[in-house]
Amino acid sequence: MEYRKIKDQDKEENVADIEDAHPKSGSGAGIVDKPKIGIQEGSEWKRKSLVTIALTVLTSSQGILIAWSKRAGKYDYSITTANFLVETLKCALSLIALTRTWEREGITEDNKPWSAPKMQPNLHPRHTWLSTTLEEIKVYPIPAALYLIKNLLQYYIFMYVDAPSYQILKNLNIISTGVLYRIILRRKLTEIQWSAYILLCIGCTTAELTSSSDRVLQTPLQGWIMAIVMALLSGFAGVYTELIIKKRPSRNINVQNFWLYIFGMIFNVGAMLTQDHDDIMNKGFFHGYSLITICMIINHALSGIAVSMVMKYADNIVKVYSTSVAMLLTAFISMILFRFHLTLPFVLGSMVVSVSVYLHSKGKAPR
């Protein structure tokens, strides 16, 4: 899943609401409007529940949809066109979010990737021109290229792993991200977090144990190598993206996402031309697409937004809970769709991975 920074304004809004519930002058001073606070807490609980359910469903269905989109062990559609459509949909959703921000807050220096040479007072933002400095956008090609490689590997790894194994192994990016943050950003890791990394490795290995006499681990070496490479790419891209955000922290996140997705689309065009040019020209852009493929594309685009919603409206425990439930939910659905055999090592490994993710979340050092 991609690293995204969301400005968390919930706490400020909650404080403002509570202060409004305490009149500061007049005969009603000091009286707390308890029904208002109760309604607010109930609304917040519903919002957290919806975000949790959405993230759990999207996370668990991600691997299932990729595996389900294969036919006879291969993809009938072009994975580069599918990845291009994912980036295009993300870019469109960022533009929609920006439009809502403009209508709510107006156009500012921090939320406009567009500007007209002479801005008319009543000119709608949609009619302005794309303009920004080279200094700002030149940093986005690197993370966009890293995410491109990682996202394409996401399809190829399913040649060697099943959906439940993928759900387990992709947690390795927690280790790569943490270690890279320590090396590059000098972010301190606690003893609890280091212990969580060790547990995570043990859990992933345990979940992949098999009773077959041919091999010890269910996933072959190629699958492990791809999982580790994906984890490293995800970690590097996440760290680099955070460096970009810290360079201008007041910049609207949707503007930054917009430019990241624009370069992602450009690089995907290059991948289509070099990898699937003949198939696209002879069979068409959408050859081999099915309803499952379309659902997979929408799922990939919405997954990043769901993580952002968790960071804004919920907390990290929600993400941990969703990750843990998604691993088991993926396994149970795979039993029905793909005749996946649920084994004791897989269940125990999943539990160890869940505990390690929780410890990593709770063991963060204060900044």
C-alpha positions in Angstrom: 0.0 0.0 0.0 1.5 3.6 -0.9 2.7 6.1 1.9 0.4 9.2 2.1 0.5 12.1 4.6 -2.9 13.4 5.7 -3.3 16.5 7.8 -5.3 15.3 10.8 -7.7 18.1 11.8 -10.1 15.9 13.8 -8.6 16.8 17.2 -8.9 20.5 16.5 -12.5 20.1 15.3 -13.4 18.0 18.4 -11.9 20.6 20.7 -13.8 23.4 19.0 -17.0 21.5 19.2 -16.5 20.8 22.9 -15.7 24.5 23.5 -18.8 25.5 21.8 -20.7 23.3 24.2 -19.5 25.5 27.1 -21.1 29.0 26.8 -18.5 31.5 27.8 -20.9 34.3 29.0 -24.4 34.8 30.0 -26.7 32.9 32.3 -25.9 29.6 30.6 -22.1 29.9 31.4 -20.6 26.6 32.6 -23.4 24.4 31.5 -22.3 21.5 29.3 -24.5 20.5 26.4 -24.3 16.8 27.0 -26.6 15.7 24.2 -24.5 17.5 21.7 -21.3 15.8 22.9 -23.1 12.4 22.9 -24.3 12.9 19.3 -20.8 13.9 18.3 -19.2 10.8 19.9 -21.8 8.5 18.3 -21.1 10.1 14.9 -17.4 9.6 15.4 -17.9 5.9 16.3 -20.0 5.3 13.2 -17.3 7.0 11.0 -14.5 4.9 12.5 -16.6 1.7 12.0 -17.3 2.5 8.4 -13.6 3.3 7.7 -12.6 0.1 9.4 -15.0 -2.0 7.4 -14.0 -0.3 4.2 -10.3 -0.9 4.8 -10.8 -4.5 5.8 -12.8 -5.3 2.7 -10.5 -3.5 0.3 -7.3 -5.0 1.9 -8.7 -8.6 1.9 -10.1 -8.4 -1.6 -7.0 -7.0 -3.2 -5.1 -10.2 -3.5 -8.2 -12.2 -4.2 -9.1 -10.1 -7.2 -5.7 -10.3 -8.7 -5.6 -14.1 -8.3 -9.2 -14.3 -9.6 -8.4 -12.2 -12.7 -6.0 -14.9 -13.9 -7.1 -17.6 -16.4 -5.3 -20.9 -16.6 -2.4 -19.4 -14.6 -1.9 -16.3 -16.7 -3.4 -12.9 -17.3 -5.5 -12.5 -20.4 -5.4 -8.7 -20.1 -2.4 -6.4 -20.2 -1.2 -5.7 -16.7 0.4 -2.4 -17.8 -2.9 -1.1 -19.1 -4.6 -2.1 -15.8 -1.9 -0.3 -13.8 -2.3 2.7 -16.0 -6.0 2.8 -15.4 -5.3 2.5 -11.6 -3.1 5.6 -11.7 -5.6 7.5 -13.9 -8.4 6.8 -11.5 -6.3 7.9 -8.5 -5.4 11.1 -10.4 -9.1 11.7 -11.1 -10.1 11.2 -7.5 -7.3 13.6 -6.4 -8.8 16.2 -8.8 -12.2 15.7 -7.3 -10.9 16.1 -3.8 -9.0 19.3 -4.9 -12.2 20.7 -6.5 -14.1 20.2 -3.2 -11.2 22.0 -1.3 -11.4 24.9 -3.7 -15.1 25.3 -3.3 -14.8 25.1 0.5 -11.7 27.1 1.1 -11.0 28.9 -2.1 -7.7 28.8 -4.1 -4.5 29.3 -2.1 -0.8 28.9 -2.8 -0.9 25.6 -1.0 -3.8 23.9 -2.8 -3.4 25.0 -6.5 -1.5 23.1 -9.1 -3.3 25.4 -11.5 -3.0 29.2 -12.0 -3.9 31.5 -14.8 -1.6 34.4 -15.9 -4.3 36.9 -14.9 -6.8 35.4 -12.6 -10.3 36.7 -12.9 -12.1 37.1 -9.6 -15.1 35.0 -10.7 -13.1 32.5 -12.8 -13.9 28.9 -11.8 -10.8 26.8 -10.8 -11.7 24.2 -13.4 -11.0 26.7 -16.1 -7.5 27.6 -15.0 -4.3 26.3 -16.6 -1.8 23.9 -15.2 1.3 25.7 -13.9 3.9 24.9 -11.3 7.6 25.2 -10.9 10.1 22.7 -12.2 11.8 22.8 -8.8 8.7 21.3 -7.2 7.7 18.6 -9.7 11.2 17.3 -10.5 11.2 15.2 -7.2 8.1 13.2 -8.1 9.5 10.9 -10.9 11.7 8.9 -8.5 8.9 7.6 -6.1 6.5 7.3 -9.2 9.1 5.0 -10.8 9.6 3.0 -7.6 5.8 2.5 -7.2 5.5 1.5 -10.9 8.0 -1.4 -10.5 6.5 -2.4 -7.2 2.9 -2.4 -8.6 3.9 -4.5 -11.7 5.7 -7.0 -9.5 2.4 -7.3 -7.5 1.0 -9.1 -10.5 4.0 -11.3 -11.3 4.3 -12.5 -7.7 1.0 -14.3 -8.1 2.7 -16.7 -10.5 4.4 -18.2 -7.3 2.1 -17.4 -4.4 -1.6 -17.6 -3.6 -3.8 -14.8 -2.2 -3.4 -15.8 1.5 0.4 -16.1 1.2 0.5 -12.7 -0.6 -1.5 -11.2 2.3 1.0 -12.5 4.8 4.2 -11.7 2.9 3.3 -8.1 2.0 3.6 -7.3 5.7 7.4 -7.5 5.2 7.2 -3.9 4.0 6.8 -2.9 7.7 10.3 -4.1 8.3 11.8 -2.5 5.2 10.0 0.8 5.9 11.1 0.8 9.5 14.7 0.0 8.8 14.9 2.6 6.0 13.4 5.3 8.2 16.0 4.5 10.7 18.9 4.7 8.2 17.7 7.6 6.0 15.5 9.7 8.3 17.4 8.8 11.5 14.1 7.9 13.1 14.6 6.0 16.4 13.3 2.4 16.7 12.4 1.1 20.1 13.3 -2.3 21.4 9.6 -3.3 21.1 9.7 -2.4 17.4 12.9 -4.4 16.8 11.2 -7.3 18.6 8.1 -6.9 16.4 10.3 -7.2 13.3 11.8 -10.5 14.5 8.3 -11.8 15.3 7.1 -10.7 11.9 9.8 -12.7 10.2 9.0 -15.7 12.3 5.3 -15.3 11.6 5.7 -15.1 7.9 8.0 -18.1 7.8 5.7 -20.1 10.1 2.7 -19.3 7.9 4.5 -20.6 4.8 5.5 -24.0 6.3 4.2 -27.0 4.5 4.0 -30.7 5.3 5.1 -31.6 1.8 8.2 -33.8 1.5 9.3 -31.9 -1.6 10.0 -28.6 0.2 9.8 -26.9 3.6 8.1 -23.7 2.6 4.9 -23.4 0.5 6.1 -20.3 -1.4 9.1 -21.0 -3.7 12.3 -18.9 -3.6 11.2 -16.7 -6.6 8.1 -15.7 -4.6 10.1 -14.8 -1.5 12.6 -12.7 -3.6 9.7 -10.8 -5.2 8.1 -10.2 -1.8 11.4 -8.8 -0.4 12.0 -6.7 -3.5 8.4 -5.3 -3.3 8.9 -4.5 0.4 12.2 -2.7 -0.3 10.6 -0.7 -3.2 7.6 0.2 -1.0 9.9 1.3 1.8 12.2 3.4 -0.4 9.2 5.1 -2.1 7.5 5.8 1.3 10.7 7.4 2.8 11.3 9.4 -0.4 7.6 10.6 -0.4 7.9 11.7 3.2 11.0 13.7 2.4 9.0 15.5 -0.4 6.2 16.2 2.0 8.5 17.6 4.7 10.1 19.9 2.2 6.8 21.8 2.0 4.5 20.5 4.8 1.8 23.1 4.2 1.2 21.9 0.6 -2.2 20.3 0.1 -1.8 16.5 0.0 -4.0 16.1 -3.0 -1.7 18.4 -5.0 1.2 16.2 -4.2 -0.7 13.1 -5.0 -1.8 14.6 -8.3 1.7 15.1 -9.5 2.8 11.7 -8.2 0.0 10.0 -10.2 0.7 12.1 -13.3 4.2 10.8 -13.4 2.9 7.3 -12.6 0.7 7.6 -15.7 3.6 8.8 -17.8 5.8 5.9 -16.7 3.0 3.4 -17.3 2.7 4.6 -20.8 6.3 3.8 -21.3 5.8 0.4 -19.8 2.9 -0.2 -22.2 4.9 0.8 -25.2 7.9 -1.4 -24.2 6.1 -4.4 -22.8 2.7 -4.8 -24.4 2.8 -2.6 -27.5 2.1 -5.3 -30.0 -0.8 -6.9 -28.0 -2.4 -3.5 -27.5 -2.1 -2.5 -31.1 -3.4 -5.9 -32.4 -6.0 -6.8 -29.8 -7.0 -3.4 -28.3 -6.4 -1.5 -25.1 -9.1 -3.4 -23.1 -8.4 -6.9 -24.5 -9.0 -9.7 -22.0 -10.8 -7.4 -19.5 -13.6 -8.8 -17.4 -15.8 -7.6 -14.6 -13.2 -9.0 -12.1 -10.5 -6.9 -13.8 -12.6 -3.8 -13.5 -13.3 -4.5 -9.8 -9.6 -5.1 -9.2 -8.7 -1.7 -10.8 -11.2 0.1 -8.7 -10.1 -1.7 -5.6 -6.4 -0.7 -6.1 -7.4 2.9 -6.6 -9.6 3.0 -3.5 -7.2 1.2 -1.2 -4.8 4.1 -0.9 -7.7 6.5 -0.2 -9.0 4.1 2.5 -5.6 4.2 4.3 -5.7 8.0 4.1 -9.2 8.0 5.6 -7.9 5.8 8.5 -5.1 8.2 9.2 -7.5 11.2 9.2 -10.7 9.8 10.8 -9.5 6.8 12.9 -6.2 5.7 14.3 -3.4 3.2 13.7 -5.1 0.5 15.8 -7.9 0.5 13.1 -5.2 -0.2 10.5 -3.7 -3.0 12.6 -7.2 -4.6 13.2 -8.0 -4.4 9.5 -4.7 -6.0 8.5 -5.2 -8.9 10.9 -8.8 -9.5 9.9 -7.9 -9.2 6.2 -5.3 -12.0 6.5 -7.9 -14.5 7.9 -10.7 -13.3 5.7 -8.5 -13.7 2.6 -7.8 -17.3 3.7 -11.4 -18.2 4.2 -12.6 -16.7 0.9 -9.7 -18.5 -0.9 -10.9 -21.8 0.6 -14.2 -21.2 -1.3 -12.9 -19.7 -4.5 -9.5 -21.4 -5.0 -9.8 -24.5 -2.8 -7.1 -23.2 -0.5 -6.2 -25.6 2.4 -6.1 -23.8 5.7 -3.3 -25.3 7.8 -2.3 -25.0 11.4 1.1 -23.3 10.5 -0.8 -20.7 8.5 -3.2 -19.9 11.3 -0.4 -19.7 13.9 1.8 -17.7 11.6 -1.1 -15.3 10.9 -1.6 -14.8 14.6 2.1 -14.1 15.2 2.1 -11.6 12.3 -1.0 -9.9 13.8 0.7 -9.6 17.2 3.9 -8.2 15.6 2.0 -5.6 13.7 0.2 -4.6 16.9 3.5 -4.4 18.8 5.1 -2.3 16.1 2.2 0.1 16.2 2.2 0.5 20.1 6.0 0.5 20.4 6.6 3.7 18.4 9.1 6.1 20.1 7.7 9.6 21.0 8.9 12.3 18.6 
